[in-house]
Structures are given as C-alpha cells and as structure tokens.
Amino acid sequence: MPGPERKTKWGNPPWKIDFCSKKISIPKEVDFAVVGGGFSGLSAAAWLRRFEPSKSVALFEANRVGAGSSGHTGGMTLAETAAGDIPGLGDVLAGLSEIVKELALDCDLSLPGAWELGREDGLPDSPIAWTDTGDLRAVKEVPGGTLDPGKMVSGLACCADASGAQIFENATVSNIEFQAPLRLNVNDNVILAHKVLLATNAMSLELSDLTKRAQPKFTLAVATEPLSEVQHGALGLGSGRPFYTIDFPYLWGRLLKNRGVIFGSGLVHLNDWHELADVDISAGQAAELLAQLEKRVRGLHPVLHSVKFTHRWGGPILIPEHWRPVFSLHPRSPHAVVLGGYSGHGVALSVYLGRWAAEVMLERRKPLG
Ligand SMILES: Cc1cc2nc3c(=O)[nH]c(=O)nc-3n(C[C@H](O)[C@H](O)[C@H](O)COP(=O)(O)OP(=O)(O)OC[C@H]3O[C@@H](n4cnc5c(N)ncnc54)[C@H](O)[C@@H]3O)c2cc1C
C-alpha cells in the first residue's frame, strides 16, 4: 500500500517507495529484532522468516522504510566493498542477482558493467570524453550496473511483511540493555529480543557502538531531465553503464529509466550524526555543494550546457575506518549483530550482507568480521 508522499529537507530523489506498514501493536517479546528499515535491515528481516518461518521477527524503523541512505541512494550496484575485496566476502553481484531472483524482487536490476573514469590513462576507445578539471575518460570497465532503489526498498519490505515479519515504522529504538534477552526501548514500550540486528547505518551510532569508529557524512546528487538517445550517445552513455571516477574530484552517475541522468558528488561534513536531522539541501553547505555540482555537470559536455535538473537531493553515508564495512558481533553482547558502514558502496552489499546477517542471527554462519 503506498504511503503518504515523503518530503524532507534532504530533497526528493526520483524513486518512489510503495510500502506502508500495517497498524499492529508492538509485541512484548520476539525471537529476532531488526533495528533499521534500509536495505540491510529489510533484507535480513525477509530472510530470517524465510529461513525460520516459526520464529518471530520485528523490524523497527525510526521513520519510514528507506528514510535513510537506501531511499536516497543512486542505485549503482557495484562489486566488492569500498575497501575492495575482503577475504571470505564472496561474489556480491552474483549473490544480489540470486536474492533478486529468489525473492522475485521487481527492482529493474541490470548488470551491463560500470565505467571507471579517470583523468589519466584513458582507454583509446573511451566512449566518454568529458571536461572536468582535466579530461575525463573511461579507464576501465568493471562489473556492475544499476537498480531502482525505491522498488528495492518496497520489494524487500513487502517480502518481509508477506513472510510474517512485523514492520513498525515511526518506531525509534532509543536504548538497548545488553542483557539476555536484550531489552529494547521502542517509543514507550519495552521489548525483549533474543537476537538483535543493528542496521542503523549513519544514525544511532551510540547503539551500534560506532561513534569512534566511523564518520557520518551527507552526500548529494541531481537528476537531469530526460535526454534523447542521440544525446546519450554523444555523452558516451549509450551502453547504459553507470560510472564513477577513481580520482578526485569524485563524480558518479547513472542513467534513469526515463532517460534522465543522475550525477552525484560532494560531502557535507558533520561533527555528530545528530546533525543529519538539520541538513537542508536548500541552505548552507549542502546548497553550495549542489550548486557546484550542477555547474560542474553543465561544463562536462556541450550536450549538458543548458540541461534542466528535475531532482536534487542528498542522504547520509557512513564511512568506517579504512573504508571497511562493519559486520560483527556487538562488543557488548554476542546476541547483537552490527551491520552497515558501506560508504558510497552499499547498494548491492547491504542486500547481500543482510541475508548473511540473518544466517548469523540463526547461528548458521559467522559475520565477516
Ligand atoms: C546520495 C547517495 C547516493 C548513493 N549512491 C550509491 C550508489 O550509487 N551505489 C552504492 O553502492 N551505494 C550508494 N550509496 C550508499 C548506499 O545507499 C548505502 O550504503 C545503503 O543504502 C545503506 O543501507 P542500510 O540499510 O545499511 O542503511 P540505511 O538505508 O541508512 O538504513 C538505516 C535505517 O535505520 C533507521 N534508524 C536509525 N536509527 C534508528 C533507531 N534508533 N531506531 C530505528 N530505526 C533507526 C534509519 O531511519 C534508516 O532508515 C549512496 C548513498 C547516498 C546518500
């Protein structure tokens, strides 16, 4: 069921999330509690019930599902992690494709590859020739592609809901007592949970014990009006491959189904994750970075000189030490798992590791560590 239109100071991405949780009362005790309704938490909730239909699962989301990074992302599906491959990680894109197939997720996943762009050593036949503090060219084709993040959030939420996981929106976990069973404070309720997954990403860093180990940031993107096939060809984007730079200043982007193009770049620095609530894309540093991004996009190629922008938005990311995602047991309890911190590289990884986290909660697997 579609919920009311989502409008925030973070702007509006070109994605639509068609999910609204049922009005049900919060249970007193559950086998598994998931905190956070982004890709990570929703994937874990969907898989927990699939693996163990007899166990109770409750997911608590402080806002609406997809209100964090997952509903504001760019939707580029990339292999590995922001820190490259990690021993034992496995094939993230193959895992994502398998999940999409097994859960029958209608999310427009397409994996034609992705372009790495650079200011040096461009491929002699680079289809991309842009001007951006030097000449930007494709330097390598890597595995990757795109999906529709709104459809992925909705699809995972519907799947979790249909399997019997209870999803509670506007349900903030304000505190956890790390005893057995764990005691969660949710709005005015106390819930006992035998296992907990903390999938709160850039927020609630006190709960996930990540205040000292990861930095929350806010990053920005814009979408253009639809362009013609000829314009896509001139830009070198005819193959439908998304792109990202391997040097600085950073730039990434992808095509949309309506033929618009998303471009993203820029980081708003925050002293504390609580400042995310005050970030407004129409004011301060976020507005300045968006204006710079639009100017930069218009300068990339003559096709973009007077392009109109239809969407402007931003969202949180969490950058952990050494860019390595966090997937481990909570230092205060072996019954709590922490998953998140993918930097700008979490679309495929969050869904993939969400399933793995469900297996960890069922004690069938160890976290990546
Ligand atoms: C603009 C932008 C572009 C991006 N582009 C890409 C890209 O193209 N490719 C890519 O791979 N990655 C990209 N990323 C990163 C990617 O989107 C994230 O890594 C991924 O969505 C993280 O998913 P998650 O479920 O871990 O976190 P989130 O989606 O942030 O979910 C965490 C959820 O927890 C909830 N929460 C927090 N605290 C509590 C609490 N106390 N109680 C209950 N709920 C709580 C939040 O409201 C939130 O909904 C981008 C991010 C942004 C912002």
The ligand as an ORCA input file, in Angstrom:
! r2SCAN-3c Opt
* xyz 0 1
  C      23.064     10.238     -2.297
  C      23.584      8.834     -2.101
  C      23.989      8.115     -3.199
  C      24.466      6.827     -3.044
  N      24.772      6.125     -4.156
  C      25.169      4.838     -4.056
  C      25.367      4.067     -5.216
  O      25.085      4.515     -6.332
  N      25.816      2.793     -5.060
  C      26.077      2.261     -3.828
  O      26.507      1.098     -3.753
  N      25.853      2.958     -2.696
  C      25.399      4.228     -2.775
  N      25.096      4.929     -1.642
  C      25.230      4.241     -0.330
  C      24.070      3.260     -0.088
  O      22.853      3.884     -0.402
  C      24.058      2.814      1.379
  O      25.292      2.202      1.683
  C      22.932      1.826      1.708
  O      21.681      2.311      1.301
  C      22.929      1.567      3.218
  O      21.783      0.798      3.558
  P      21.499      0.484      5.092
  O      20.265     -0.302      5.167
  O      22.715     -0.085      5.721
  O      21.299      1.919      5.760
  P      20.093      2.948      5.701
  O      19.355      2.870      4.435
  O      20.651      4.280      6.088
  O      19.102      2.422      6.822
  C      19.279      2.672      8.199
  C      17.890      2.900      8.762
  O      17.955      2.852     10.192
  C      16.990      3.748     10.692
  N      17.350      4.032     12.077
  C      18.444      4.694     12.530
  N      18.437      4.726     13.864
  C      17.337      4.047     14.273
  C      16.793      3.731     15.561
  N      17.392      4.124     16.679
  N      15.630      3.036     15.616
  C      15.008      2.615     14.478
  N      15.489      2.898     13.248
  C      16.643      3.605     13.149
  C      17.090      4.941      9.757
  O      15.936      5.765      9.803
  C      17.304      4.268      8.404
  O      16.098      4.085      7.699
  C      24.595      6.236     -1.733
  C      24.166      6.958     -0.632
  C      23.657      8.243     -0.808
  C      23.179      9.007      0.394
*
